[in-house]
Amino acid sequence: MDGRMLARLAAIVFVAIAITASLIEMSRKDEPVSVVAAPDAPLVSDPMRADLRRCQQMGRAALDDEDCLATWQQTRDRFLGRDLRTIEER
């Protein structure tokens, strides 16, 4: 078998596999996926959430607001796991 014949045979096999895969994919029936909605959980009241929302709505003016700066500091401390009592003692 020479190189050209081997290349033709490989091309034919590749095309045959591609056609077979396409036919199999086209013959599959799509079944609808059932979606389960998460139950409505009551939101835990977080006093900082309202402050953060207010600061968000203020936009760039929040950069000069002392309450927003304090709220952001508390949020960073909570996120980083810093103990607020230890920080306040400093």
C-alpha positions in Angstrom: 0.0 0.0 0.0 1.5 3.3 -1.0 1.1 6.6 0.9 -1.6 8.1 -1.4 -3.8 5.0 -1.0 -3.4 5.1 2.8 -4.3 8.8 2.9 -7.4 8.1 0.9 -8.4 5.2 3.1 -7.9 7.4 6.2 -10.0 10.2 4.7 -12.8 7.8 3.8 -12.8 6.3 7.4 -12.8 9.8 8.9 -15.8 10.9 6.7 -17.7 7.7 7.5 -17.2 8.2 11.3 -18.3 11.9 11.0 -21.4 11.0 9.0 -22.3 8.2 11.5 -21.8 10.6 14.5 -24.0 13.2 12.8 -26.8 10.7 12.1 -26.7 9.4 15.6 -26.9 13.0 17.0 -29.7 14.0 14.7 -31.8 10.9 15.6 -31.7 11.6 19.4 -34.8 13.0 20.9 -34.3 15.9 23.3 -36.1 15.3 26.5 -37.1 18.4 28.5 -35.0 18.9 31.6 -37.1 19.3 34.8 -36.1 22.4 36.7 -36.6 22.3 40.5 -37.0 25.8 41.9 -35.3 26.5 45.2 -37.7 27.0 48.1 -38.3 30.5 49.2 -36.3 30.9 52.3 -37.0 33.8 54.6 -34.2 36.3 54.5 -32.2 36.8 57.6 -32.4 40.4 58.8 -29.0 41.9 58.4 -28.8 45.5 59.5 -25.7 46.2 57.3 -27.6 45.0 54.2 -29.8 48.1 54.2 -26.8 50.4 54.7 -24.9 48.7 51.9 -27.9 49.1 49.6 -28.2 52.8 50.5 -24.5 53.3 49.8 -24.8 51.5 46.5 -27.7 53.7 45.4 -25.7 56.8 46.3 -23.0 56.0 43.7 -19.8 58.1 43.8 -21.2 60.3 46.6 -20.9 57.4 48.9 -17.1 57.8 48.8 -17.4 61.0 50.9 -20.1 59.6 53.3 -18.8 58.7 56.7 -21.6 56.1 57.3 -20.8 54.3 54.1 -17.1 54.3 54.9 -17.8 52.7 58.3 -20.2 50.2 56.8 -17.7 49.2 54.2 -15.0 48.8 56.9 -17.3 46.5 58.9 -18.1 44.5 55.8 -14.4 44.0 55.1 -13.8 43.0 58.6 -16.6 40.4 58.5 -15.4 39.1 55.2 -11.8 38.7 56.3 -12.9 37.1 59.6 -11.5 39.8 61.8 -12.9 39.9 65.3 -14.6 43.2 65.7 -14.0 43.4 69.5 -10.3 43.0 69.0 -10.3 45.8 66.3 -12.3 48.2 68.5 -9.8 47.7 71.4 -6.9 49.0 69.3 
